[in-house]
């Protein structure tokens, strides 16, 4: 199964943290991840890879932008969907909420963050083909 192409599959994990440099050092040592940091709009983004396969991202919560509310340090998960906009619409029909509206991520795909009726959040993503 290719998690990046399979509707409903968990396909990415991302750490939003108050100390990306500390997290990079910790997780790189703990798991032996190969870590590559790149510039992106708003700050730096580090991709963690295992055996050449990207598995997760790490970024400073400050990268969310000046004036944005502080984000707690936490891991989040992404689930692949066939169509982000349809998933967001269905989420609201089922009683969920949109936390971050659908947006395009250049060279990656389209994503959004939603919340279930019990309050748990998860991100949905459709990867570029």
C-alpha positions as CSV (number, residue, x, y, z in Angstrom):
1,X,0.0,0.0,0.0
2,X,1.2,3.5,-0.8
3,X,0.0,5.6,2.1
4,X,0.3,8.8,0.0
5,X,-2.2,7.5,-2.6
6,X,-4.6,5.5,-0.3
7,X,-7.7,7.2,0.9
8,X,-8.0,6.9,4.7
9,X,-4.3,5.9,5.3
10,X,-2.2,7.7,7.8
11,X,0.6,9.2,5.7
12,X,2.6,11.9,7.6
13,X,3.4,13.0,11.1
14,X,4.5,16.5,12.1
15,X,5.9,18.0,15.2
16,X,5.1,21.6,16.1
17,X,7.4,22.6,18.9
18,X,8.8,25.6,20.8
19,X,12.3,24.2,20.1
20,X,12.8,22.7,16.7
21,X,16.6,22.5,17.3
22,X,16.1,20.6,20.5
23,X,13.6,18.2,18.9
24,X,15.9,17.6,15.9
25,X,18.7,16.7,18.3
26,X,16.5,14.5,20.5
27,X,14.6,12.6,17.7
28,X,17.7,12.3,15.5
29,X,19.6,10.6,18.3
30,X,16.6,8.5,19.5
31,X,15.5,7.1,16.2
32,X,18.6,7.6,14.0
33,X,16.6,9.8,11.6
34,X,18.4,11.5,8.8
35,X,17.3,15.1,9.1
36,X,17.3,17.7,6.3
37,X,16.3,21.3,7.1
38,X,14.9,23.6,4.4
39,X,13.7,27.2,4.2
40,X,10.0,27.7,3.7
41,X,7.7,30.6,4.0
42,X,7.6,31.6,7.7
43,X,10.7,29.7,8.8
44,X,12.5,26.4,8.5
45,X,11.1,23.0,8.1
46,X,13.0,19.8,8.9
47,X,12.1,16.5,7.1
48,X,13.0,13.3,9.0
49,X,13.8,10.2,6.8
50,X,14.3,6.5,7.5
51,X,16.2,4.5,4.9
52,X,15.7,7.3,2.4
53,X,12.0,7.6,2.9
54,X,10.6,10.8,4.4
55,X,8.4,10.0,7.4
56,X,7.9,13.2,9.4
57,X,8.4,16.9,9.7
58,X,9.5,19.2,12.5
59,X,9.0,22.9,12.7
60,X,9.1,25.7,15.3
61,X,5.7,26.9,16.4
62,X,6.9,30.4,15.7
63,X,6.8,29.6,12.0
64,X,3.0,29.9,12.2
65,X,3.5,33.7,11.9
66,X,3.7,36.8,13.9
67,X,0.5,37.5,15.8
68,X,-0.6,33.8,15.6
69,X,-1.7,32.3,18.9
70,X,1.0,30.2,20.5
71,X,0.7,26.5,19.5
72,X,1.4,23.8,22.1
73,X,4.2,21.4,21.4
74,X,2.6,18.3,20.0
75,X,2.7,15.8,17.2
76,X,-0.1,15.8,14.6
77,X,-1.1,13.2,12.0
78,X,-2.1,13.5,8.4
79,X,-4.6,11.1,6.7
80,X,-4.6,10.9,2.9
81,X,-7.9,11.7,1.2
82,X,-8.9,11.6,-2.4
83,X,-10.2,15.2,-2.2
84,X,-9.4,17.6,0.7
85,X,-12.3,20.0,-0.1
86,X,-14.8,17.1,-0.1
87,X,-13.4,15.7,3.1
88,X,-13.7,19.2,4.8
89,X,-17.3,19.5,3.6
90,X,-18.2,16.0,4.9
91,X,-16.5,16.8,8.2
92,X,-18.8,19.7,8.8
93,X,-21.9,17.7,7.7
94,X,-20.9,15.0,10.3
95,X,-20.7,17.7,13.1
96,X,-17.0,18.4,13.0
97,X,-15.3,21.7,12.6
98,X,-12.7,23.2,10.3
99,X,-9.6,24.3,12.3
100,X,-7.5,25.4,9.3
101,X,-9.2,25.8,6.0
102,X,-8.0,23.9,2.9
103,X,-4.8,25.3,1.5
104,X,-2.3,24.4,-1.2
105,X,1.2,23.5,-0.1
106,X,3.6,24.1,-3.1
107,X,5.2,20.9,-4.4
108,X,3.3,18.8,-1.8
109,X,-0.4,19.0,-2.3
110,X,-3.6,20.3,-0.6
111,X,-4.3,20.1,3.1
112,X,-6.6,21.2,5.9
113,X,-6.9,20.6,9.7
114,X,-10.3,19.4,11.0
115,X,-11.7,18.6,14.4
116,X,-14.1,15.8,15.3
117,X,-17.2,16.4,17.4
118,X,-15.3,15.2,20.5
119,X,-12.6,17.8,20.0
120,X,-9.7,15.7,18.5
121,X,-7.9,17.3,15.6
122,X,-6.4,15.7,12.6
123,X,-5.1,16.9,9.2
124,X,-6.2,15.7,5.8
125,X,-4.1,15.8,2.7
126,X,-4.2,15.1,-1.0
127,X,-0.7,14.8,-2.4
128,X,0.3,16.1,-5.8
129,X,0.4,13.4,-8.3
